[in-house]
């Protein structure tokens, strides 16, 4: 018996649309990470990118439980000495709510070139409209 490895032509990525309205950030992010890494498919291979594309809508309506709205801090460094910048989640939600979902999903993916390639398969938008109608995305329901 030999192990099956999908060939380049065997991998047919699908497109899914997920509505983030009322979804808990962590549970939503883990579902997205499974889809874009290919773990929901029987042809999953750890060292190949066999995942699907995900479109996330209503990013500003994602739910943070507990006191995370004010306590959770998003940090980045400018590259200059003393350049650590911190913003609370409530400010990030107003300025760029897409970043909340992107950072949560990135934390669940491998930190290598395959993980960076997987992250490009996720598109996050504020409202309910998106420019990917030509790909005929299917609705995906995240189980709470």
Secondary structure, 3 states (H helix, E strand, C coil): CCCCCCCCCCCCCCEEEEECCCCEHHHHHHHHHHHHHCCCCCCCCCCCCCCCEEEEECHHHCECCCCHHHHCEEEEECCCCCCEEEEEHHHHHHHHCHHHHHHHHHCCCCCCHHHHHHHCCEEECCCCCCCCHHHCCEECCCCC
